[in-house]
């Protein structure tokens, strides 16, 4: 099937789409688009079930979504309308399977976008995806697959590239029809004029590494070339690997206006400001510590430190300035980055000069502090009994079980700190007990060393916080029980 022009008569969007058979006997993908009372709809489905099942499932899901959303009330929320359409489509699949027993077990993935002047609402189940491309230059959003391998990626048991090429990559955890979970995941995305949304089945994204795919998404100024070249490359790769490659479907739409919902601060801006703030604060804290420990009475340096701290504290309003400037159309993102860089050049230079002065003053003080700390630590360790050490280990284990953080990076860092402290305390315990419990502590080290167990991190809960997985908590509970038995013997 050649590329099709996507046109809306009511909403300022345009696009191109296509669906190719690949190396299969029939095309079990389906897709469509239409104007609805709630916005412009694009639907992409990938049928599952083999034989006539997959083709029938994707056709039913696409048709039911378009039928329900095309006739819904303009007063409904888009999320409610999409939820209703998905539910009706799922019921239609089961009705068809009851009517035609040969179709039992069929199912379909789904990714759909409903876009109007407010924002874009995206609903998806399975591993058909939606990407948002900012100004033709970078990928700023991607849906998260409902698949077994993606769960392993989330838990850091597998990389994205390993997941893409895994034999289990086609095990879908959430879809319409054939799975037990039929609940769609929703995302609301703002957009600017020139942004593109790419909807595609795994026949597109599964044939090449993510970096290469994203380069192709951002490498063509017109959508016709993007779709045509990606179709040809997908078939070329498939034929080079035996010619049995999957059906592949892609739909690209481009917005011709800004949505009323606005972006939060650009990730690039946030990274620049965040990195600058951390760099300045960390350097200042370190060197002020050295300065104070050295005991030097230097009023000029003290005043310069206070001045730099004050400047760092004023970095935070840049986010507000950025939002105001962007919403007012005063500056684009790239110009703002250049402006912030210029404004902070002098601050960076001043910090480097101060850093050099303070480090020169603090070298002897730093050595003294290290020696003092070693003496304190040795006295503290000498005073700890094996039972006290076990109590500390148990405390760190409980912290690893219950700790919660707002980002996966933060919780992983906190758990790693606890793990390292436990390993250090185990060494002390073995020394105090003369290796009497070496077999038990060796087992604990192995359990803590297995990142697929004790260090597992689950996806965010309803409060948005990351926690240890159930499996990780079971391992940590087992370690606690072992240590309590040892303590009873002491």
ABEGO torsion letter per residue (X at the ends): XBBBBBBBAABBBBBBBBBBAEABABBABBBBBBBBAAEBBBBBBBBBGEEAAAAAAAAAAAAAAAAAAAABBAABBAAAAAAAAAAAAAAAAAAAAAABAAABGBBBBBBBBBBBAABBBBBBBEABBBBBBBGGABBABBBBBBBAAAAAAAAGABBAAAAAABAAAABBABBBGABABABBBBBBBBBBBGBBBBBBBAAAAAABBAAAAAAAAAABABAAAAAAAAAAAAAAAAAAAGGABBBBBBBBBBBABBBABBBBBBAAAAAAAAAAAAAAAAAAAAAAAAAAAAGBBBAAAAAAAAAAAAAAAAAAAAAAAAAAAAAAGABBAAAAAAAAAAAAAAAAAAAAAAAAAAAAAAAAAAAAAAAAAAAAAAAAAAABBAAAAAAAAAAAAAAAAABBBABAAAAAAAAAAAAAAAAAAAAAAAAAAGGAAAAAAAAAAAAAABAABAABBBBBBAAGBBBBBAAAAAAAAAAAAAAAAAAAAX
